[in-house]
Amino acid sequence: MPKPSDHPIFDGIMTIAAAVQTAEQSADTGIISTAELIIATLKTQNDHGLAPSLAEPALVKLRRAMDAHLEGRTAIVEAHAEYRRIAASLGATPTSFGPTWPCTQRSVRTTTPLAAAA
């Protein structure tokens, strides 16, 4: 029985999987950083008794940034699903790869299989 590492493009699949997971993490980091900036703005405004109108223009722009981050995250997650479809068409599936499969079916980020790609 062939091993997953015997798949003709095993290295490519693992490289793309690692890049997809990095992109997903980066999208989440952008969302978190923007949320933290919004929170810091509101807390500072409140702590120093500043008028709510002072930061309103910045908060409106941050809302646009958050919308863009969330839209980007959605696109990356959708691309991940496309890569899963492409891999399956090439005979690479969670069943055929077993524990070396780089992504769980629930799309939860895992780091163990990626260590094998290094």
Backbone as CSV, one residue per row, in Angstrom:
resi,resn,N_x,N_y,N_z,CA_x,CA_y,CA_z,C_x,C_y,C_z
1,MET,0.849,-1.178,0.000,0.000,0.000,0.000,0.895,1.242,0.000
2,PRO,0.637,2.201,-0.892,1.503,3.385,-0.960,1.327,4.298,0.257
3,LYS,2.411,4.962,0.617,2.383,5.928,1.713,1.979,7.287,1.140
4,PRO,1.360,8.157,1.946,1.008,9.485,1.456,2.215,10.225,0.862
5,SER,3.380,10.040,1.460,4.566,10.736,0.956,4.983,10.228,-0.420
6,ASP,4.408,9.101,-0.873,4.679,8.592,-2.211,3.800,9.265,-3.272
7,HIS,2.813,10.041,-2.836,1.959,10.742,-3.799,2.852,11.636,-4.652
8,PRO,2.619,11.692,-5.971,3.527,12.436,-6.849,3.684,13.921,-6.518
9,ILE,2.694,14.518,-5.906,2.850,15.931,-5.539,2.651,16.152,-4.040
10,PHE,3.069,15.180,-3.249,2.959,15.278,-1.791,3.568,16.579,-1.282
11,ASP,4.797,16.883,-1.709,5.464,18.107,-1.236,4.682,19.351,-1.611
12,GLY,4.129,19.383,-2.819,3.336,20.535,-3.256,2.078,20.699,-2.437
13,ILE,1.407,19.579,-2.168,0.183,19.627,-1.357,0.499,20.151,0.037
14,MET,1.558,19.649,0.622,1.923,20.088,1.966,2.345,21.555,1.977
15,THR,3.045,22.006,0.925,3.461,23.409,0.835,2.250,24.326,0.730
16,ILE,1.301,23.963,-0.128,0.098,24.782,-0.284,-0.723,24.763,1.001
17,ALA,-0.849,23.606,1.632,-1.606,23.524,2.883,-1.005,24.443,3.944
18,ALA,0.311,24.444,4.044,0.966,25.318,5.024,0.705,26.780,4.691
19,ALA,0.766,27.129,3.399,0.538,28.521,2.991,-0.911,28.941,3.231
20,VAL,-1.852,28.040,2.974,-3.265,28.335,3.230,-3.480,28.591,4.719
21,GLN,-2.921,27.737,5.552,-3.100,27.906,6.992,-2.422,29.183,7.491
22,THR,-1.298,29.544,6.908,-0.642,30.800,7.268,-1.517,31.982,6.868
23,ALA,-2.116,31.917,5.676,-3.006,32.994,5.223,-4.223,33.109,6.129
24,GLU,-4.784,31.971,6.529,-5.936,32.002,7.446,-5.543,32.632,8.775
25,GLN,-4.396,32.251,9.280,-3.932,32.816,10.548,-3.677,34.316,10.405
26,SER,-3.102,34.715,9.296,-2.829,36.128,9.061,-4.128,36.939,9.005
27,ALA,-5.131,36.381,8.342,-6.429,37.065,8.280,-6.999,37.239,9.681
28,ASP,-6.911,36.196,10.487,-7.408,36.279,11.861,-6.611,37.304,12.665
29,THR,-5.306,37.338,12.449,-4.463,38.307,13.158,-4.876,39.736,12.804
30,GLY,-5.179,39.984,11.534,-5.638,41.313,11.125,-6.945,41.700,11.798
31,ILE,-7.847,40.755,11.894,-9.134,41.005,12.557,-8.905,41.307,14.038
32,ILE,-8.087,40.501,14.675,-7.812,40.691,16.103,-7.122,42.027,16.348
33,SER,-6.135,42.359,15.528,-5.409,43.622,15.705,-6.324,44.825,15.524
34,THR,-7.204,44.748,14.538,-8.134,45.859,14.311,-9.119,45.970,15.467
35,ALA,-9.609,44.834,15.956,-10.516,44.851,17.107,-9.819,45.439,18.332
36,GLU,-8.552,45.069,18.537,-7.798,45.607,19.672,-7.608,47.117,19.544
37,LEU,-7.415,47.603,18.315,-7.286,49.043,18.111,-8.600,49.756,18.427
38,ILE,-9.706,49.166,18.020,-11.017,49.749,18.333,-11.222,49.796,19.841
39,ILE,-10.916,48.689,20.506,-11.073,48.628,21.969,-10.171,49.654,22.648
40,ALA,-8.911,49.730,22.226,-7.981,50.690,22.824,-8.464,52.123,22.621
41,THR,-9.007,52.401,21.449,-9.525,53.742,21.168,-10.670,54.083,22.104
42,LEU,-11.620,53.159,22.223,-12.787,53.412,23.080,-12.412,53.518,24.552
43,LYS,-11.500,52.649,25.008,-11.067,52.705,26.410,-10.323,54.002,26.703
44,THR,-9.427,54.388,25.814,-8.665,55.616,26.026,-9.589,56.826,26.021
45,GLN,-10.514,56.822,25.072,-11.487,57.913,24.999,-12.276,57.997,26.305
46,ASN,-12.715,56.877,26.818,-13.489,56.838,28.053,-12.625,57.198,29.259
47,ASP,-11.436,56.596,29.352,-10.553,56.828,30.502,-10.153,58.299,30.648
48,HIS,-10.050,58.992,29.524,-9.600,60.391,29.567,-10.747,61.379,29.404
49,GLY,-11.969,60.869,29.410,-13.127,61.742,29.346,-13.227,62.524,28.043
50,LEU,-12.752,61.955,26.971,-12.800,62.646,25.684,-14.184,62.516,25.068
51,ALA,-14.555,63.492,24.303,-15.861,63.486,23.651,-15.944,62.329,22.655
52,PRO,-17.074,61.637,22.627,-17.233,60.534,21.682,-17.010,60.954,20.224
53,SER,-17.343,62.182,19.913,-17.192,62.644,18.529,-15.725,62.751,18.097
54,LEU,-14.813,62.839,19.069,-13.398,63.011,18.738,-12.859,61.839,17.911
55,ALA,-13.160,60.632,18.308,-12.622,59.453,17.629,-13.563,58.881,16.575
56,GLU,-14.749,59.452,16.456,-15.741,58.876,15.536,-15.224,58.723,14.099
57,PRO,-14.548,59.712,13.529,-14.038,59.521,12.157,-13.057,58.350,12.045
58,ALA,-12.218,58.166,13.041,-11.281,57.037,13.025,-12.034,55.717,13.164
59,LEU,-13.034,55.670,14.026,-13.804,54.442,14.220,-14.570,54.046,12.958
60,VAL,-15.067,55.040,12.222,-15.748,54.745,10.961,-14.776,54.075,9.988
61,LYS,-13.563,54.580,9.928,-12.544,53.985,9.055,-12.151,52.586,9.537
62,LEU,-12.091,52.402,10.843,-11.766,51.077,11.384,-12.879,50.076,11.107
63,ARG,-14.108,50.546,11.086,-15.211,49.652,10.720,-15.033,49.182,9.279
64,ARG,-14.625,50.097,8.401,-14.355,49.706,7.010,-13.212,48.708,6.946
65,ALA,-12.179,48.938,7.747,-11.040,48.013,7.778,-11.489,46.644,8.272
66,MET,-12.322,46.617,9.296,-12.805,45.342,9.833,-13.633,44.608,8.782
67,ASP,-14.503,45.325,8.089,-15.295,44.700,7.023,-14.378,44.091,5.962
68,ALA,-13.316,44.815,5.602,-12.372,44.313,4.598,-11.640,43.074,5.113
69,HIS,-11.227,43.102,6.363,-10.563,41.930,6.955,-11.491,40.713,6.928
70,LEU,-12.743,40.914,7.314,-13.695,39.803,7.355,-13.990,39.278,5.951
71,GLU,-14.079,40.169,4.983,-14.298,39.745,3.599,-13.092,38.942,3.098
72,GLY,-11.899,39.401,3.435,-10.689,38.685,3.053,-10.632,37.312,3.693
73,ARG,-11.009,37.233,4.955,-11.012,35.936,5.653,-11.971,34.971,4.983
74,THR,-13.147,35.467,4.625,-14.128,34.621,3.945,-13.559,34.098,2.630
75,ALA,-12.901,34.955,1.871,-12.315,34.541,0.594,-11.232,33.482,0.796
76,ILE,-10.420,33.626,1.827,-9.369,32.641,2.090,-9.977,31.300,2.484
77,VAL,-11.011,31.333,3.321,-11.682,30.090,3.714,-12.313,29.421,2.488
78,GLU,-12.898,30.210,1.603,-13.472,29.655,0.381,-12.387,29.067,-0.522
79,ALA,-11.239,29.740,-0.591,-10.118,29.215,-1.377,-9.632,27.898,-0.779
80,HIS,-9.623,27.804,0.542,-9.221,26.574,1.214,-10.107,25.417,0.743
81,ALA,-11.397,25.669,0.659,-12.330,24.633,0.199,-12.019,24.239,-1.244
82,GLU,-11.628,25.206,-2.070,-11.257,24.892,-3.453,-10.001,24.034,-3.497
83,TYR,-9.023,24.346,-2.656,-7.811,23.526,-2.609,-8.142,22.103,-2.164
84,ARG,-9.082,21.965,-1.240,-9.503,20.633,-0.799,-10.094,19.859,-1.984
85,ARG,-10.902,20.552,-2.796,-11.499,19.928,-3.985,-10.414,19.539,-4.982
86,ILE,-9.448,20.424,-5.215,-8.362,20.147,-6.157,-7.559,18.932,-5.683
87,ALA,-7.219,18.920,-4.390,-6.450,17.803,-3.843,-7.207,16.487,-4.044
88,ALA,-8.499,16.504,-3.791,-9.302,15.289,-3.961,-9.292,14.831,-5.413
89,SER,-9.339,15.781,-6.336,-9.319,15.405,-7.758,-7.988,14.780,-8.156
90,LEU,-6.948,15.044,-7.366,-5.625,14.472,-7.612,-5.385,13.209,-6.782
91,GLY,-6.424,12.765,-6.087,-6.315,11.548,-5.296,-5.772,11.754,-3.891
92,ALA,-5.677,12.987,-3.468,-5.195,13.279,-2.113,-6.393,13.636,-1.246
93,THR,-6.705,12.782,-0.287,-7.852,12.973,0.591,-7.433,12.702,2.029
94,PRO,-8.248,13.115,2.985,-7.930,12.789,4.375,-7.788,11.279,4.593
95,THR,-8.592,10.506,3.876,-8.519,9.046,4.024,-7.204,8.508,3.454
96,SER,-6.842,8.976,2.248,-5.624,8.453,1.629,-4.357,8.946,2.311
97,PHE,-4.403,10.140,2.904,-3.218,10.689,3.566,-3.154,10.311,5.038
98,GLY,-4.288,9.914,5.612,-4.301,9.521,7.021,-3.815,10.638,7.931
99,PRO,-2.994,10.302,8.923,-2.569,11.306,9.906,-1.642,12.385,9.345
100,THR,-1.156,12.203,8.111,-0.318,13.265,7.533,-1.153,14.327,6.831
101,TRP,-2.492,14.130,6.765,-3.353,15.120,6.118,-3.162,16.467,6.817
102,PRO,-2.875,17.517,6.065,-2.489,18.782,6.693,-3.629,19.592,7.297
103,CYS,-4.870,19.277,6.982,-6.004,20.064,7.489,-7.073,19.118,8.022
104,THR,-7.616,19.449,9.167,-8.706,18.628,9.681,-9.964,18.920,8.893
105,GLN,-10.909,18.040,8.956,-12.168,18.226,8.244,-12.960,19.404,8.789
106,ARG,-12.699,19.771,10.026,-13.411,20.900,10.620,-12.690,22.201,10.329
107,SER,-11.623,22.168,9.511,-10.814,23.333,9.166,-10.172,23.968,10.388
108,VAL,-9.903,23.153,11.407,-9.202,23.650,12.580,-7.722,23.596,12.270
109,ARG,-7.017,24.652,12.551,-5.596,24.719,12.237,-4.840,23.705,13.083
110,THR,-3.995,22.928,12.426,-3.142,21.980,13.129,-1.704,22.238,12.712
111,THR,-0.778,21.972,13.612,0.606,22.190,13.266,1.395,20.893,13.143
112,THR,0.901,19.817,13.680,1.646,18.563,13.662,1.998,18.100,12.260
113,PRO,1.017,17.990,11.293,1.372,17.500,9.972,2.336,18.436,9.237
114,LEU,2.268,19.714,9.516,3.136,20.646,8.813,4.590,20.474,9.214
115,ALA,4.812,19.957,10.389,6.190,19.703,10.805,6.840,18.682,9.881
116,ALA,6.039,17.776,9.356,6.566,16.768,8.438,6.994,17.388,7.114
117,ALA,6.397,18.521,6.765,6.735,19.178,5.503,8.061,19.931,5.597
118,ALA,8.479,20.241,6.792,9.700,21.031,6.962,10.950,20.219,6.712
